[in-house]
Amino acid sequence: MPLQFLLKRRSVVASQLKEPGPDKAQIKELIRAAIRVPDHKALTPWRFLVFTGDARVDFGRSIADIYEQAHNGECLPRHLENERNRFARAPVVIAVISKPVESEKVPASEQLLSAGASCQNILHAARALGFGGQWITEWIAYDLQVAALLRLEKTESVAGFIYIGTPAIVPKERPRVEPEDLMSYWKS
Ligand SMILES: Cc1cc2nc3c(=O)[nH]c(=O)nc-3n(C[C@H](O)[C@H](O)[C@H](O)COP(=O)(O)O)c2cc1C
């Protein structure tokens, strides 16, 4: 992989990810990339939930209901509309579910890191296929009712929602810290 692919990497905000999104065959390739991550002891500590088409809208409706209940019905119509449209911002959303298993050798934190690597691999694979993407969590990644809606097991959590589509913008560069400001060579 040319180094520039990594050095020029940028997310594209979900609201700027338009149709077309990846088709079913391409989505399968994204998941194949997501699976091909470092995974200590090959525990397979992740799974993937794919949202496309009307499923995004249905899910958004349920999210809006949860949001409304949490605010005792006292929320602004535009906020409810935002919730309804949350997943419809991009053609495809992939929820990367961290699924740590009991292991004497591999702490849960390592397994969560592996799920994070899956998120990043999906972003890279999407870009390699000509799409843009953004890794988002927002409140829905941490809400117990949303977890129930997603039918997560007690041990599972959302590592990220990866929004994917065709970029409507070319993202501008943003300032990055220089390597020398963050690195040092160990001297004993
Ligand atoms: C675990 C994780 C969660 C994130 N959650 C959000 C989020 O909820 N909302 C958001 O705007 N950006 C979120 N981001 C940041 C974006 O993915 C992205 O990094 C940011 O838009 C900056 O763009 P860049 O990746 O091109 O630097 C998250 C990143 C990570 C690693």
Ligand as a Chemical Component Dictionary entry (heavy atoms), coordinates in Angstrom:
data_LIG
# 
_chem_comp.id                   LIG 
_chem_comp.type                 NON-POLYMER 
_chem_comp.pdbx_formal_charge   0 
_chem_comp.three_letter_code    LIG 
# 
loop_
_chem_comp_atom.comp_id 
_chem_comp_atom.atom_id 
_chem_comp_atom.alt_atom_id 
_chem_comp_atom.type_symbol 
_chem_comp_atom.charge 
_chem_comp_atom.model_Cartn_x 
_chem_comp_atom.model_Cartn_y 
_chem_comp_atom.model_Cartn_z 
_chem_comp_atom.pdbx_ordinal 
LIG C1  C1  C 0 -13.848 5.830  18.766 1  
LIG C2  C2  C 0 -14.133 7.083  17.966 2  
LIG C3  C3  C 0 -15.356 7.697  18.094 3  
LIG C4  C4  C 0 -15.648 8.855  17.382 4  
LIG N1  N1  N 0 -16.875 9.417  17.513 5  
LIG C5  C5  C 0 -17.169 10.549 16.833 6  
LIG C6  C6  C 0 -18.442 11.152 16.978 7  
LIG O1  O1  O 0 -19.307 10.655 17.692 8  
LIG N2  N2  N 0 -18.670 12.300 16.306 9  
LIG C7  C7  C 0 -17.708 12.877 15.497 10 
LIG O2  O2  O 0 -17.958 13.930 14.902 11 
LIG N3  N3  N 0 -16.497 12.316 15.347 12 
LIG C8  C8  C 0 -16.203 11.172 15.984 13 
LIG N4  N4  N 0 -14.965 10.597 15.842 14 
LIG C9  C9  C 0 -13.951 11.288 15.021 15 
LIG C10 C10 C 0 -14.091 11.024 13.526 16 
LIG O3  O3  O 0 -14.092 9.643  13.255 17 
LIG C11 C11 C 0 -12.932 11.638 12.709 18 
LIG O4  O4  O 0 -11.717 11.163 13.194 19 
LIG C12 C12 C 0 -12.991 13.146 12.758 20 
LIG O5  O5  O 0 -14.108 13.558 12.004 21 
LIG C13 C13 C 0 -11.697 13.818 12.231 22 
LIG O6  O6  O 0 -11.428 13.464 10.917 23 
LIG P1  P1  P 0 -10.075 12.717 10.487 24 
LIG O7  O7  O 0 -10.292 11.255 10.805 25 
LIG O8  O8  O 0 -9.964  12.971 9.013  26 
LIG O9  O9  O 0 -8.960  13.304 11.261 27 
LIG C14 C14 C 0 -14.660 9.420  16.523 28 
LIG C15 C15 C 0 -13.419 8.790  16.398 29 
LIG C16 C16 C 0 -13.153 7.642  17.109 30 
LIG C17 C17 C 0 -11.799 6.979  16.964 31 
# 
loop_
_chem_comp_bond.comp_id 
_chem_comp_bond.atom_id_1 
_chem_comp_bond.atom_id_2 
_chem_comp_bond.value_order 
_chem_comp_bond.pdbx_ordinal 
LIG C1  C2  SING 1  
LIG C2  C3  SING 2  
LIG C2  C16 DOUB 3  
LIG C3  C4  DOUB 4  
LIG C4  N1  SING 5  
LIG C4  C14 SING 6  
LIG N1  C5  DOUB 7  
LIG C5  C6  SING 8  
LIG C5  C8  SING 9  
LIG C6  O1  DOUB 10 
LIG C6  N2  SING 11 
LIG N2  C7  SING 12 
LIG C7  O2  DOUB 13 
LIG C7  N3  SING 14 
LIG N3  C8  DOUB 15 
LIG C8  N4  SING 16 
LIG N4  C9  SING 17 
LIG N4  C14 SING 18 
LIG C9  C10 SING 19 
LIG C10 O3  SING 20 
LIG C10 C11 SING 21 
LIG C11 O4  SING 22 
LIG C11 C12 SING 23 
LIG C12 O5  SING 24 
LIG C12 C13 SING 25 
LIG C13 O6  SING 26 
LIG O6  P1  SING 27 
LIG P1  O7  DOUB 28 
LIG P1  O8  SING 29 
LIG P1  O9  SING 30 
LIG C14 C15 DOUB 31 
LIG C15 C16 SING 32 
LIG C16 C17 SING 33 
# 
